[in-house]
Amino acid sequence: FLEKMRDIQENLLDFLDNNDDENEGNYRNLNQFFDNLKNHNEQHELKLFLRLLSTVSSHHHRISNFFRKIEKILKNLKSQIQIYYSNDEIFNIFKDNKRILLFLIQEGILIFDSYIIKSIINNTEYINDKYLIYFAPEIKKFVNENSYFKIEQNGYDLSEIIYMKLPENFEEDREIGENENYISRLIRNDLINEFIIYVNKTNYSLQSTIISSIYETNSFLATKQKSIYKTTLIEYAAFFGSIQIVRYLLYNEIELESSLWIYAIHSNNPELIHFLEENEVYFDDKIIMNCFIESIICHHNAIANYIVDNYLQVEIENLIDIKFLKYYNFAFVYKKFIN
């Protein structure tokens, strides 16, 4: 069973990491798995796969067509998801990713109801992650269509959300699911020429931090938005593997702090990892372990294996407390972990 799930995970990651939309080889392999789920009513394996998909959608590095590919998978599994799981269960599987929840609502797989609203209100993390604003149109529509639903729920007044004026380009930006600020877009796409022009024209400080965004759906960055230690320009560039902008910032005397390691793990970019090594950025045992764990969470398995081969001083099979199971990373789950 573990071998089977490892194969499925590998095909999923290869499919999502391939920039060529026409390359459907890995998707055909996934389709065989989907057909088996449908033909044999494997609802427990389906839930396992959906949790894997949810984790990957929140943590894995995203190429340009990342969400489009995930949507293709979810459309394929739509009928099975609706047959086997209640609305509440569907929400709870994908609750950590606003962008996926939005697609499920738009596709009619998930119905935005009072349970979802109350679940969001009762969770401080969701409120801090701007779920109420992100889903303002759905909240307003539900409240207007259900007069019995009280605007004040569990001490939280929804009237501000219901009557708020949404930002310009709201629908477009929440579908993208990334920070909408101009400087962030330039960094994400490693547009070095436009970046240089912009910072020179506006006298933009290279010591600046990234402005928070209600549209952010990268789990790691969303968490950093709430921290007192805001993400710097060079950290943001490292997160997206924007090596040209990282080199430019270094050239302009922005220091390569040890915090860059954890951001670089999210880039899934070997060139950036080697860049930090070549510049001898501080890297102790604690950072090594944190980077290994983060690579497991992100399903950046090539980087995880690189850390194991070059830095980790313990055998993986002895790391039973590491989050292999919690994040459904079957590539690092061994039989001895299973009770």
C-alpha positions as CSV (number, residue, x, y, z in Angstrom):
1,F,0.0,0.0,0.0
2,L,2.8,2.4,0.8
3,E,4.5,1.7,-2.5
4,K,1.2,2.4,-4.3
5,M,0.8,5.7,-2.5
6,R,4.4,6.6,-3.2
7,D,3.8,6.1,-6.9
8,I,0.6,8.2,-6.8
9,Q,2.5,11.0,-5.0
10,E,5.3,10.9,-7.4
11,N,3.0,11.1,-10.4
12,L,1.0,13.9,-8.8
13,L,4.2,16.0,-8.2
14,D,5.6,15.3,-11.6
15,F,2.3,16.4,-13.2
16,L,2.1,19.6,-11.1
17,D,5.8,20.5,-11.6
18,N,5.8,20.1,-15.4
19,N,5.4,23.4,-17.3
20,D,4.3,21.7,-20.5
21,D,0.5,21.5,-20.5
22,E,0.7,19.1,-23.4
23,N,2.7,16.5,-21.4
24,E,0.0,14.3,-20.0
25,G,2.0,11.2,-19.2
26,N,1.8,11.6,-15.5
27,Y,-1.8,12.5,-15.6
28,R,-2.6,9.3,-17.5
29,N,-1.0,7.4,-14.6
30,L,-3.1,9.4,-12.1
31,N,-6.2,8.7,-14.2
32,Q,-5.6,4.9,-13.8
33,F,-5.7,5.5,-10.1
34,F,-8.9,7.6,-10.4
35,D,-10.6,5.0,-12.5
36,N,-9.8,2.4,-9.9
37,L,-11.3,4.6,-7.2
38,K,-14.5,5.0,-9.2
39,N,-14.8,1.3,-10.2
40,H,-14.1,-0.2,-6.7
41,N,-15.7,2.5,-4.5
42,E,-12.4,3.1,-2.7
43,Q,-13.6,6.1,-0.7
44,H,-10.9,5.8,2.0
45,E,-8.2,5.9,-0.6
46,L,-9.9,8.8,-2.2
47,K,-9.9,10.7,1.1
48,L,-6.2,9.9,1.6
49,F,-5.5,11.3,-1.9
50,L,-7.6,14.4,-1.3
51,R,-5.6,15.1,1.9
52,L,-2.4,14.7,-0.1
53,L,-3.7,17.1,-2.7
54,S,-4.8,19.6,-0.1
55,T,-1.3,19.5,1.6
56,V,0.5,19.9,-1.7
57,S,-1.8,22.8,-2.8
58,S,-1.0,24.7,0.4
59,H,2.8,24.1,0.6
60,H,4.3,23.0,-2.7
61,H,6.1,25.4,-5.0
62,R,3.7,26.7,-7.7
63,I,4.5,27.0,-11.4
64,S,2.3,29.2,-13.6
65,N,-0.4,26.5,-14.3
66,F,-0.3,25.0,-10.8
67,F,-3.9,25.7,-9.8
68,R,-5.3,24.9,-13.2
69,K,-3.8,21.4,-12.9
70,I,-5.3,20.9,-9.4
71,E,-8.6,22.1,-10.7
72,K,-8.4,19.5,-13.5
73,I,-7.9,16.7,-11.0
74,L,-10.8,17.9,-8.8
75,K,-13.2,18.2,-11.7
76,N,-12.3,14.6,-12.6
77,L,-13.2,13.4,-9.1
78,K,-16.2,15.7,-8.6
79,S,-18.9,13.1,-8.6
80,Q,-17.0,10.7,-6.3
81,I,-16.3,13.6,-3.8
82,Q,-19.9,14.5,-3.7
83,I,-21.1,10.9,-3.4
84,Y,-18.8,9.9,-0.5
85,Y,-18.4,13.0,1.6
86,S,-20.7,15.5,3.2
87,N,-20.4,19.2,2.7
88,D,-18.7,19.6,6.1
89,E,-16.2,16.8,5.4
90,I,-15.2,18.4,2.1
91,F,-14.7,21.7,3.8
92,N,-12.6,20.1,6.5
93,I,-10.3,18.4,4.0
94,F,-9.5,21.6,2.1
95,K,-10.0,24.2,4.9
96,D,-6.4,25.3,5.0
97,N,-6.4,26.6,1.4
98,K,-8.7,29.5,0.5
99,R,-7.9,29.2,-3.2
100,I,-9.0,25.6,-3.4
101,L,-12.1,26.3,-1.3
102,L,-13.0,29.0,-3.8
103,F,-12.8,26.7,-6.7
104,L,-14.8,24.0,-5.0
105,I,-17.6,26.6,-4.3
106,Q,-17.5,27.9,-7.9
107,E,-17.6,24.3,-9.2
108,G,-20.6,23.4,-7.0
109,I,-18.6,20.7,-5.2
110,L,-18.8,22.6,-1.9
111,I,-21.8,24.6,-0.8
112,F,-21.1,27.7,1.2
113,D,-23.3,27.4,4.3
114,S,-23.8,28.3,7.9
115,Y,-21.4,25.6,9.0
116,I,-18.5,27.1,7.0
117,I,-19.2,30.6,8.2
118,K,-19.4,29.5,11.9
119,S,-16.2,27.3,11.4
120,I,-14.3,30.4,10.2
121,I,-15.6,32.7,12.9
122,N,-14.8,30.2,15.6
123,N,-11.2,29.9,14.4
124,T,-8.9,32.8,15.2
125,E,-6.4,31.6,12.6
126,Y,-9.0,31.8,9.8
127,I,-10.0,35.3,10.8
128,N,-6.3,36.4,10.9
129,D,-5.8,34.8,7.5
130,K,-8.6,37.1,6.1
131,Y,-11.0,34.2,5.3
132,L,-14.0,36.5,6.0
133,I,-12.8,39.1,3.6
134,Y,-11.7,36.6,1.0
135,F,-15.2,35.0,1.0
136,A,-17.1,38.2,1.5
137,P,-19.2,37.7,-1.7
138,E,-20.2,34.2,-0.6
139,I,-21.0,35.4,3.0
140,K,-23.1,38.3,1.7
141,K,-25.0,36.0,-0.7
142,F,-25.7,33.4,1.9
143,V,-26.9,36.0,4.5
144,N,-29.2,37.7,1.9
145,E,-30.7,34.3,0.8
146,N,-31.2,33.0,4.4
147,S,-33.0,35.6,6.4
148,Y,-32.9,33.3,9.5
149,F,-29.1,33.6,9.7
150,K,-28.2,36.2,12.3
151,I,-25.6,38.7,11.3
152,E,-24.0,38.4,14.7
153,Q,-22.5,35.0,15.3
154,N,-20.6,33.9,18.4
155,G,-20.0,37.5,19.3
156,Y,-18.7,38.3,15.8
157,D,-20.6,41.0,13.8
158,L,-20.6,40.2,10.1
159,S,-22.2,43.4,9.0
160,E,-18.8,45.0,8.2
161,I,-18.1,42.2,5.8
162,I,-21.6,42.2,4.3
163,Y,-21.6,45.9,3.5
164,M,-17.9,46.5,2.8
165,K,-16.8,47.8,-0.6
166,L,-14.5,45.2,-2.2
167,P,-11.1,46.2,-3.6
168,E,-10.7,46.8,-7.3
169,N,-9.8,43.6,-9.2
170,F,-11.0,41.6,-6.2
171,E,-12.3,38.6,-8.2
172,E,-9.2,38.4,-10.4
173,D,-6.8,38.7,-7.5
174,R,-8.4,36.1,-5.3
175,E,-8.4,33.6,-8.2
176,I,-4.7,34.2,-8.6
177,G,-4.2,33.5,-4.9
178,E,-1.0,35.5,-4.6
179,N,0.1,38.8,-3.2
180,E,-1.3,41.4,-5.5
181,N,1.2,44.2,-4.8
182,Y,3.2,45.3,-7.8
183,I,6.6,44.8,-6.2
184,S,5.6,41.2,-5.2
185,R,4.5,40.4,-8.7
186,L,7.9,41.5,-10.1
187,I,9.8,39.4,-7.6
188,R,7.7,36.3,-8.0
189,N,8.3,36.3,-11.8
190,D,12.0,37.3,-11.3
191,L,11.5,40.3,-13.7
192,I,14.9,41.8,-12.9
193,N,14.8,44.6,-15.4
194,E,11.4,45.8,-14.4
195,F,12.4,45.4,-10.7
196,I,15.5,47.6,-11.1
197,I,13.5,50.3,-13.0
198,Y,10.8,50.3,-10.4
199,V,13.0,50.6,-7.3
200,N,15.1,53.3,-8.9
201,K,12.1,55.3,-10.2
202,T,10.3,55.1,-6.8
203,N,13.4,55.2,-4.6
204,Y,12.0,51.9,-3.1
205,S,14.1,50.7,-0.2
206,L,15.7,47.4,-0.7
207,Q,15.4,46.9,3.1
208,S,11.6,46.9,2.8
209,T,9.3,44.1,3.8
210,I,6.5,42.6,1.8
211,I,3.1,44.3,2.4
212,S,0.4,41.9,3.7
213,S,-2.3,40.7,1.3
214,I,-5.8,39.2,1.8
215,Y,-5.2,37.1,-1.3
216,E,-2.1,35.2,0.0
217,T,-2.7,31.5,-0.1
218,N,0.8,30.2,0.4
219,S,0.6,28.7,3.9
220,F,4.1,29.7,4.9
221,L,3.8,33.3,3.7
222,A,0.3,33.7,5.2
223,T,1.8,32.7,8.5
224,K,4.7,35.1,8.2
225,Q,2.2,37.9,7.5
226,K,1.0,37.6,11.1
227,S,4.5,37.5,12.5
228,I,6.4,40.5,13.9
229,Y,9.2,39.3,11.6
230,K,7.8,40.3,8.2
231,T,9.1,38.8,5.1
232,T,11.9,40.9,3.5
233,L,12.3,41.4,-0.3
234,I,15.3,39.0,-0.4
235,E,13.4,36.4,1.6
236,Y,10.4,36.7,-0.7
237,A,12.7,36.4,-3.8
238,A,14.3,33.3,-2.2
239,F,10.8,31.8,-1.6
240,F,10.0,31.9,-5.3
241,G,13.5,31.0,-6.5
242,S,13.9,34.4,-8.2
243,I,17.7,34.0,-8.4
244,Q,18.3,37.1,-10.5
245,I,16.7,39.4,-8.0
246,V,18.5,37.6,-5.1
247,R,21.8,38.3,-6.8
248,Y,20.9,41.9,-7.5
249,L,20.0,42.5,-3.8
250,L,23.2,40.9,-2.7
251,Y,25.1,43.1,-5.1
252,N,23.4,46.1,-3.4
253,E,24.7,45.0,0.0
254,I,21.6,43.2,1.3
255,E,22.9,40.6,3.7
256,L,22.3,36.9,3.1
257,E,20.8,36.0,6.5
258,S,20.4,32.4,7.8
259,S,16.6,32.9,7.5
260,L,17.0,32.6,3.7
261,W,17.5,28.8,4.0
262,I,13.9,28.1,5.0
263,Y,12.6,30.4,2.2
264,A,14.9,28.8,-0.3
265,I,13.5,25.3,0.6
266,H,10.1,26.6,-0.7
267,S,11.6,27.6,-4.0
268,N,12.3,24.0,-4.9
269,N,15.2,25.5,-6.8
270,P,18.6,23.6,-6.6
271,E,20.4,26.6,-8.1
272,L,19.3,28.8,-5.1
273,I,20.3,26.1,-2.6
274,H,23.8,25.9,-4.2
275,F,24.0,29.7,-4.3
276,L,23.5,29.9,-0.5
277,E,26.1,27.2,0.0
278,E,28.6,29.0,-2.2
279,N,28.1,32.2,-0.3
280,E,28.5,30.2,3.0
281,V,25.3,31.4,4.5
282,Y,25.1,30.3,8.2
283,F,23.7,26.8,8.4
284,D,23.8,24.9,11.8
285,D,22.3,21.6,12.9
286,K,19.0,23.3,14.0
287,I,18.6,25.0,10.6
288,I,19.5,21.8,8.8
289,M,16.7,19.9,10.6
290,N,14.2,22.7,10.1
291,C,15.0,22.8,6.4
292,F,14.6,19.0,6.2
293,I,11.2,19.2,7.9
294,E,10.1,22.1,5.7
295,S,11.1,20.2,2.6
296,I,9.0,17.2,3.8
297,I,6.0,19.5,4.4
298,C,6.4,21.0,0.9
299,H,6.9,17.6,-0.8
300,H,10.1,19.0,-2.2
301,N,11.6,15.5,-2.0
302,A,14.7,16.0,-4.1
303,I,15.8,18.8,-1.8
304,A,14.9,16.6,1.3
305,N,17.1,13.8,-0.1
306,Y,19.9,16.3,-0.8
307,I,19.8,17.4,2.8
308,V,19.9,13.8,3.9
309,D,22.8,12.9,1.7
310,N,24.9,16.0,2.5
311,Y,24.0,17.3,6.0
312,L,21.7,15.2,8.1
313,Q,23.6,13.3,10.8
314,V,20.9,10.8,11.7
315,E,19.1,8.0,9.9
316,I,15.7,9.0,8.5
317,E,14.1,5.8,9.7
318,N,14.9,6.9,13.3
319,L,13.0,10.2,12.8
320,I,9.6,8.8,13.7
321,D,8.4,12.1,15.2
322,I,9.0,14.1,11.9
323,K,5.9,15.1,10.1
324,F,6.0,12.5,7.3
325,L,2.5,11.2,8.1
326,K,0.9,14.5,9.1
327,Y,1.7,16.0,5.6
328,Y,1.1,12.7,3.7
329,N,4.6,12.6,2.3
330,F,4.6,8.9,1.5
331,A,8.1,9.0,0.0
332,F,9.4,9.2,3.6
333,V,6.9,6.9,5.4
334,Y,8.4,3.6,6.4
335,K,6.6,0.5,7.6
336,K,8.0,0.8,11.1
337,F,6.2,4.1,11.5
338,I,2.8,2.4,11.1
339,N,1.0,0.9,14.1
